[in-house]
Structure formats: C-alpha cells, structure tokens
Amino acid sequence: MYIIYVNEKEETVEMYVDADTPEGVCFNGMHLHSLMGHRLKFNGASFVSCFLWGAYMFDAEAINVDFTNAVLGQFNLRGSKVCGSIFRNCDMTVGYFEGADFSGADLTGARMLDTHFENCNLCGAIMLGEELESSIFTGAKFDKHTVWPKEFNPLEHGAILVEDE
C-alpha cells in the first residue's frame, strides 16, 4: 500500500508500506505533513516524535497507537477510534477530533490550544494536558475514571458526565 504525505522539503511523497494496512508500522521521527490516512487501520502503530501537522486520519482506527511527542496541529481525527492511545507531550493545537473515541487514552502533557473534542468519548482518558480552557468539549462524554487537571471543570466547558453502565 502507499501512504501519501508532504515531507520537510514540502514535496509530495508516496511511501510504500509492505503491508495491507499500516497496522503496527513504526513511523517514528518521520515528517508526515498532510498524511492522507482516512479510514485506514493504524492499530498498534507508532508515531513517536512525528510531524503530522495537517494530517487526515478521520474515521480511522488507531487503537493503542503511540503518538508521544508528536506534532499533531490541525490534525483531523474526526470519528476515529483512538482508544488506549498515548498522546503524551503532543502538540494538538487546533486539532479536529469531533466524535472520536479517546476512551482510555493518555493525553498527559499534551498542548490542547483551541482543540475540538465535540461529542468525543473521553471515558477513562487521562486529560492532564495544557490549555484545556481554550478547547471545545461540547457534548463530549466523560466518566468518573476520566482524569482532569484539578483547576479544570469539564462541565463548565460543555462536557457531559455519564454513569458507569
């Protein structure tokens, strides 16, 4: 399969991945600006320290993926499943995550300036990131297992507390 992205020299590149899906593939440290990965399965892949500014992975499966230290600004994960994924110390500035499933994800230290979490599932997620006050949480669901910074009240930002089922 081929993955299309823009490299650090602003050239459009087609990268061949010797697999039917990019599941489990290690992309660590790569410059994957504007990566086109919508509706693909990235489960178990690793994007540690990747530059993914403006990438499109909407309606994708990215379960248990490691995005530690990645640059995810203007990243589009709308409707994607990112359950259990690690977003530690990411820059998620102006990310578009509407309707994504972040259940059990770890966003410790992530910069979330003007990030869109509308209608997301945040149950059990660790939301100990920075600049949450500027993010949009309207309709996002969280539970008693979701961890928030002490000074942040998700209810005041439109999030909805749900009971355990």
VOTORKE-796675 format. One line per 10 residues: number of its first residue (from 1); for each residue z, y, x negated of N, C-alpha, C. Coordinates in nm, 4 decimals. Layout:
REM residues N
NUM> Z,Y,X,Z,Y,X,Z,Y,X  ...
REM end
This chain:
REM residues 165
1> 0.0000,-0.1169,-0.0836,0.0000,0.0000,0.0000,0.0000,0.1234,-0.0882  -0.0460,0.2339,-0.0354,-0.0492,0.3607,-0.1075,0.0463,0.4598,-0.0426  0.1165,0.5342,-0.1258,0.2030,0.6418,-0.0800,0.1435,0.7710,-0.1336  0.1266,0.8689,-0.0448,0.0645,0.9962,-0.0827,0.1724,1.1029,-0.0954  0.1675,1.1798,-0.2049,0.2639,1.2875,-0.2274,0.2019,1.3923,-0.3185  0.2744,1.5040,-0.3358,0.2319,1.6108,-0.4268,0.3248,1.6077,-0.5473  0.2694,1.5986,-0.6683,0.3532,1.5895,-0.7880,0.3974,1.7267,-0.8376  0.4715,1.7279,-0.9499,0.5250,1.8534,-1.0042,0.4168,1.9510,-1.0498  0.2942,1.9039,-1.0700,0.1815,1.9912,-1.1077,0.1042,2.0380,-0.9841  0.1614,2.0087,-0.8652,0.1017,2.0447,-0.7367,-0.0329,1.9758,-0.7123
11> -0.0460,1.8543,-0.7652,-0.1656,1.7731,-0.7438,-0.1340,1.6664,-0.6386  -0.2267,1.6409,-0.5490,-0.2083,1.5341,-0.4516,-0.2330,1.4012,-0.5214  -0.1380,1.3091,-0.5037,-0.1421,1.1817,-0.5744,-0.1300,1.0672,-0.4735  -0.2053,0.9610,-0.4965,-0.1890,0.8372,-0.4216,-0.1258,0.7369,-0.5164  -0.0045,0.6922,-0.4838,0.0649,0.5965,-0.5685,0.0572,0.4581,-0.5042  0.0128,0.3600,-0.5805,0.0052,0.2242,-0.5290,0.1405,0.1563,-0.5459  0.1896,0.0969,-0.4386,0.3125,0.0184,-0.4418,0.2733,-0.1242,-0.4086  0.3028,-0.2169,-0.4984,0.2641,-0.3561,-0.4811,0.3580,-0.4244,-0.3813  0.3453,-0.3835,-0.2570,0.4293,-0.4378,-0.1504,0.3657,-0.4027,-0.0160  0.4039,-0.4781,0.0867,0.3563,-0.4472,0.2217,0.4282,-0.3255,0.2782
21> 0.5535,-0.3071,0.2365,0.6333,-0.1913,0.2758,0.7062,-0.1416,0.1512  0.7532,-0.0163,0.1524,0.8289,0.0334,0.0372,0.9767,-0.0078,0.0406  1.0110,-0.1118,0.1179,1.1497,-0.1573,0.1234,1.1947,-0.2040,-0.0146  1.3125,-0.1554,-0.0554,1.3713,-0.1979,-0.1817,1.3078,-0.1388,-0.3061  1.2094,-0.0515,-0.2920,1.1400,0.0075,-0.4076,1.2274,0.1156,-0.4707  1.2275,0.1227,-0.6026,1.3030,0.2238,-0.6765,1.2111,0.3416,-0.7089  1.2413,0.4576,-0.6481,1.1654,0.5802,-0.6713,1.2473,0.6796,-0.7545  1.3543,0.6359,-0.8149,1.4492,0.7242,-0.8823,1.3820,0.8237,-0.9755  1.4243,0.9514,-0.9618,1.3782,1.0573,-1.0507,1.2367,1.1065,-1.0272  1.1689,1.0550,-0.9271,1.0294,1.0943,-0.9053,1.0181,1.2262,-0.8303
31> 0.9101,1.2968,-0.8542,0.8760,1.4213,-0.7858,0.7794,1.3834,-0.6737  0.8327,1.3744,-0.5512,0.7538,1.3258,-0.4376,0.7433,1.4321,-0.3288  0.7093,1.5535,-0.3682,0.6944,1.6653,-0.2743,0.5938,1.6274,-0.1662  0.6287,1.6539,-0.0409,0.5398,1.6283,0.0740,0.5005,1.4819,0.0889  0.5867,1.3910,0.0460,0.5637,1.2479,0.0642,0.5345,1.2182,0.2111  0.4328,1.1397,0.2379,0.3980,1.1002,0.3745,0.4467,0.9570,0.3956  0.5634,0.9430,0.4579,0.6205,0.8103,0.4766,0.6667,0.7849,0.6186  0.6065,0.8548,0.7157,0.6497,0.8370,0.8540,0.6170,0.6967,0.9051  0.7124,0.6463,0.9841,0.7044,0.5157,1.0498,0.7029,0.3983,0.9513  0.7397,0.4218,0.8261,0.7474,0.3130,0.7285,0.8904,0.2615,0.7186
41> 0.9071,0.1451,0.6565,1.0398,0.0880,0.6326,1.0740,0.1052,0.4848  1.1794,0.1845,0.4601,1.2274,0.2100,0.3243,1.3632,0.1433,0.3013  1.4024,0.0513,0.3875,1.5349,-0.0097,0.3794,1.5652,-0.0586,0.2381  1.6853,-0.0212,0.1888,1.7291,-0.0652,0.0570,1.6606,0.0028,-0.0600  1.5728,0.0991,-0.0344,1.5039,0.1707,-0.1435,1.6004,0.2677,-0.2107  1.5596,0.3216,-0.3241,1.6434,0.4167,-0.3967,1.5617,0.5399,-0.4342  1.6155,0.6569,-0.3963,1.5534,0.7861,-0.4249,1.6507,0.8744,-0.5035  1.7298,0.8155,-0.5907,1.8293,0.8909,-0.6673,1.7598,0.9985,-0.7498  1.8098,1.1213,-0.7380,1.7595,1.2373,-0.8132,1.6107,1.2643,-0.7912  1.5589,1.2278,-0.6755,1.4183,1.2559,-0.6424,1.4021,1.3972,-0.5877
51> 1.2842,1.4521,-0.6065,1.2463,1.5793,-0.5459,1.1585,1.5449,-0.4270  1.2159,1.5574,-0.3072,1.1453,1.5200,-0.1847,1.1288,1.6390,-0.0917  1.1184,1.7574,-0.1465,1.1051,1.8788,-0.0655,0.9831,1.8658,0.0262  1.0045,1.8891,0.1549,0.8936,1.8882,0.2498,0.8373,1.7511,0.2806  0.9101,1.6446,0.2470,0.8607,1.5096,0.2738,0.8703,1.4768,0.4227  0.7834,1.3885,0.4691,0.7788,1.3455,0.6087,0.8112,1.1971,0.6163  0.9271,1.1658,0.6749,0.9650,1.0262,0.6959,1.0152,1.0094,0.8389  0.9546,1.0844,0.9345,1.0025,1.0750,1.0720,0.9725,0.9383,1.1307  1.0616,0.8956,1.2216,1.0523,0.7641,1.2865,1.0459,0.6502,1.1854  1.1074,0.6698,1.0699,1.1092,0.5667,0.9658,1.2412,0.4900,0.9710
61> 1.2446,0.3772,0.9019,1.3686,0.3037,0.8809,1.4044,0.3206,0.7346  1.5213,0.3796,0.7116,1.5702,0.3990,0.5747,1.7176,0.3604,0.5721  1.7444,0.2377,0.6111,1.8809,0.1866,0.6197,1.9289,0.1460,0.4806  2.0524,0.1873,0.4487,2.1144,0.1574,0.3187,2.0295,0.2048,0.2013  1.9762,0.3250,0.2128,1.8964,0.3865,0.1063,1.9850,0.4821,0.0274  1.9647,0.4897,-0.1031,2.0427,0.5794,-0.1883,1.9615,0.7049,-0.2193  2.0060,0.8182,-0.1633,1.9446,0.9488,-0.1870,2.0348,1.0368,-0.2750  2.1258,0.9794,-0.3495,2.2207,1.0568,-0.4298,2.1485,1.1589,-0.5171  2.1972,1.2833,-0.5137,2.1448,1.3943,-0.5954,1.9985,1.4291,-0.5690  1.9437,1.3855,-0.4586,1.8034,1.4165,-0.4274,1.7911,1.5565,-0.3679
71> 1.6751,1.6165,-0.3855,1.6433,1.7447,-0.3225,1.5634,1.7122,-0.1967  1.6267,1.7368,-0.0806,1.5684,1.6995,0.0481,1.5435,1.8211,0.1367  1.5212,1.9359,0.0785,1.4970,2.0572,0.1566,1.3712,2.0442,0.2409  1.3792,2.0908,0.3651,1.2697,2.0830,0.4622,1.2180,1.9399,0.4784  1.3065,1.8453,0.4551,1.2778,1.7028,0.4678,1.2766,1.6674,0.6162  1.1788,1.5912,0.6626,1.1660,1.5564,0.8033,1.2019,1.4094,0.8235  1.3201,1.3876,0.8805,1.3662,1.2524,0.9126,1.3850,1.2361,1.0637  1.3156,1.3162,1.1426,1.3333,1.3121,1.2884,1.3180,1.1702,1.3419  1.4174,1.1289,1.4204,1.4102,0.9996,1.4868,1.4233,0.8791,1.3957  1.4596,0.8986,1.2710,1.4681,0.7873,1.1757,1.6043,0.7193,1.1788
81> 1.6079,0.5975,1.1298,1.7335,0.5232,1.1156,1.7727,0.5275,0.9681  1.8822,0.5991,0.9402,1.9315,0.6089,0.8024,2.0764,0.5594,0.7954  2.1075,0.4611,0.8789,2.2425,0.4046,0.8862,2.2879,0.3558,0.7487  2.4109,0.3906,0.7131,2.4688,0.3419,0.5885,2.4063,0.3978,0.4624  2.3184,0.4947,0.4742,2.2532,0.5516,0.3554,2.3453,0.6508,0.2851  2.3194,0.6723,0.1577,2.4018,0.7600,0.0746,2.3245,0.8878,0.0462  2.3838,1.0006,0.0856,2.3248,1.1331,0.0648,2.4186,1.2193,-0.0201  2.4941,1.1589,-0.1092,2.5925,1.2328,-0.1887,2.5245,1.3379,-0.2757  2.5803,1.4592,-0.2684,2.5359,1.5715,-0.3520,2.3879,1.6054,-0.3371  2.3305,1.5785,-0.2221,2.1905,1.6152,-0.1944,2.1810,1.7612,-0.1538
91> 2.0646,1.8179,-0.1722,2.0340,1.9485,-0.1152,1.9491,1.9208,0.0083  2.0108,1.9371,0.1261,1.9440,1.9089,0.2535,1.9068,2.0381,0.3257  1.8894,2.1464,0.2512,1.8616,2.2777,0.3090,1.7444,2.2728,0.4072  1.7664,2.3242,0.5263,1.6661,2.3305,0.6327,1.6000,2.1938,0.6563  1.6815,2.0880,0.6515,1.6307,1.9552,0.6834,1.6149,1.9386,0.8332  1.5178,1.8611,0.8750,1.4892,1.8359,1.0164,1.5221,1.6899,1.0478  1.6415,1.6677,1.1043,1.6907,1.5318,1.1264,1.7145,1.5010,1.2740  1.6562,1.5791,1.3640,1.6807,1.5632,1.5066,1.6626,1.4182,1.5511  1.7647,1.3673,1.6227,1.7569,1.2332,1.6791,1.7711,1.1201,1.5794  1.8009,1.1493,1.4543,1.8156,1.0439,1.3530,1.9508,0.9745,1.3680
101> 1.9570,0.8502,1.3238,2.0803,0.7719,1.3291,2.1436,0.7707,1.1905  2.2470,0.8539,1.1727,2.3211,0.8644,1.0473,2.4505,0.7836,1.0523  2.4636,0.6897,1.1446,2.5896,0.6165,1.1571,2.6240,0.5479,1.0248  2.7485,0.5703,0.9809,2.7962,0.5099,0.8569,2.7398,0.5698,0.7300  2.6632,0.6775,0.7396,2.6043,0.7412,0.6201,2.7093,0.8259,0.5482  2.6898,0.8468,0.4187,2.7819,0.9263,0.3371,2.7112,1.0524,0.2892  2.7551,1.1685,0.3409,2.6966,1.2980,0.3048,2.7945,1.3810,0.2215  2.8825,1.3161,0.1491,2.9816,1.3851,0.0672,2.9130,1.4761,-0.0340  2.9524,1.6023,-0.0350,2.8996,1.6981,-0.1318,2.7594,1.7478,-0.1033  2.6988,1.7042,0.0068,2.5615,1.7472,0.0391,2.5607,1.8930,0.0839
111> 2.4592,1.9656,0.0424,2.4402,2.1040,0.0876,2.3577,2.0986,0.2155  2.4156,2.1492,0.3253,2.3527,2.1381,0.4566,2.3222,2.2750,0.5165  2.2720,2.3657,0.4387,2.2405,2.5005,0.4853,2.1283,2.4966,0.5894  2.1568,2.5458,0.7106,2.0574,2.5535,0.8194,1.9890,2.4198,0.8487  2.0642,2.3119,0.8383,2.0101,2.1785,0.8618,2.0210,2.1427,1.0101  1.9205,2.0728,1.0616,1.9123,2.0386,1.2041,1.9575,1.8946,1.2289  2.0726,1.8806,1.2952,2.1273,1.7499,1.3309,2.1310,1.7312,1.4832  2.0479,1.8017,1.5573,2.0493,1.7910,1.7026,2.0278,1.6463,1.7471  2.1134,1.6040,1.8426,2.1012,1.4718,1.9054,2.1066,1.3553,1.8071  2.1678,1.3751,1.6918,2.1837,1.2672,1.5934,2.3029,1.1789,1.6288
121> 2.3011,1.0574,1.5786,2.4173,0.9698,1.5848,2.4905,0.9858,1.4518  2.6088,1.0469,1.4563,2.6895,1.0691,1.3366,2.8158,0.9837,1.3387  2.8191,0.8812,1.4226,2.9375,0.7963,1.4336,2.9662,0.7258,1.3012  3.0892,0.7421,1.2539,3.1302,0.6775,1.1301,3.0745,0.7398,1.0041  3.0022,0.8496,1.0161,2.9448,0.9159,0.8977,3.0518,0.9978,0.8255  3.0343,1.0131,0.6968,3.1213,1.0995,0.6173,3.0460,1.2302,0.5984  3.0930,1.3350,0.6657,3.0239,1.4644,0.6704,3.0935,1.5686,0.5823  3.1431,1.5285,0.4681,3.2183,1.6174,0.3794,3.1259,1.6963,0.2877  3.0272,1.7592,0.3467,2.9317,1.8399,0.2714,2.9657,1.9868,0.2757  2.8740,2.0678,0.2275,2.8918,2.2125,0.2198,2.7996,2.2829,0.3190
131> 2.8433,2.3973,0.3673,2.7664,2.4876,0.4533,2.7318,2.4267,0.5893  2.8207,2.3422,0.6400,2.8014,2.2842,0.7726,2.8006,2.3903,0.8813  2.8712,2.5013,0.8593,2.8817,2.6067,0.9600,2.7449,2.6610,1.0007  2.6476,2.6554,0.9116,2.5145,2.7090,0.9415,2.4215,2.6037,1.0024  2.4660,2.4788,1.0057,2.3829,2.3704,1.0584,2.3923,2.3631,1.2101  2.2955,2.2950,1.2706,2.2875,2.2837,1.4159,2.3229,2.1404,1.4554  2.4284,2.1256,1.5364,2.4775,1.9944,1.5776,2.4695,1.9734,1.7285  2.3940,2.0537,1.7997,2.3861,2.0451,1.9454,2.3468,1.9039,1.9897  2.4335,1.8423,2.0703,2.4053,1.7095,2.1232,2.4279,1.5953,2.0259  2.4666,1.6241,1.9021,2.4941,1.5171,1.8052,2.6209,1.4440,1.8474
141> 2.6198,1.3128,1.8376,2.7354,1.2331,1.8766,2.8132,1.1890,1.7530  2.9469,1.1985,1.7641,3.0337,1.1504,1.6575,3.1518,1.0790,1.7206  3.2253,1.0019,1.6421,3.3417,0.9308,1.6944,3.4632,0.9572,1.6067  3.5728,0.8890,1.6379,3.6970,0.9100,1.5634,3.6858,0.8639,1.4179  3.5834,0.7888,1.3853,3.5642,0.7415,1.2481,3.4801,0.8376,1.1643  3.4186,0.9356,1.2280,3.3403,1.0364,1.1560,3.4371,1.1265,1.0802  3.4076,1.1531,0.9535,3.4956,1.2348,0.8700,3.4314,1.3716,0.8500  3.5044,1.4767,0.8881,3.4582,1.6153,0.8770,3.5504,1.6922,0.7830  3.5036,1.8002,0.7232,3.5946,1.8874,0.6472,3.7043,1.9389,0.7417  3.8261,1.9529,0.6911,3.9394,1.9950,0.7750,3.9142,2.1261,0.8472
151> 3.8454,2.2196,0.7832,3.8248,2.3519,0.8423,3.7061,2.3567,0.9394  3.6364,2.2456,0.9583,3.5173,2.2435,1.0434,3.5478,2.1735,1.1755  3.5142,2.2383,1.2864,3.5321,2.1782,1.4182,3.3937,2.1499,1.4777  3.3502,2.0238,1.4771,3.2157,1.9911,1.5260,3.1951,2.0249,1.6736  3.3008,2.0215,1.7527,3.2887,2.0539,1.8953,3.2461,2.1989,1.9152  3.2909,2.2872,1.8275,3.2524,2.4285,1.8359,3.1065,2.4514,1.7971  3.0442,2.3501,1.7388,2.9043,2.3603,1.6961,2.8126,2.2734,1.7825  2.8646,2.2297,1.8988,2.7811,2.1583,1.9950,2.7792,2.0079,1.9839  2.8539,1.9504,1.8891,2.8587,1.8048,1.8764,2.9455,1.7464,1.9879  2.9252,1.6191,2.0165,2.9925,1.5523,2.1279,3.0737,1.4344,2.0753
161> 3.2034,1.4347,2.1059,3.2906,1.3236,2.0680,3.2713,1.2097,2.1673  3.2395,1.0904,2.1167,3.2229,0.9731,2.2028,3.3349,0.8737,2.1741  3.3710,0.7993,2.2752,3.4756,0.6975,2.2613,3.4136,0.5694,2.2068  3.4977,0.4876,2.1415,3.4508,0.3570,2.0946,3.4083,0.2728,2.2138  3.3032,0.1965,2.1948,3.2539,0.1117,2.3043,3.3196,-0.0234,2.3010
REM end
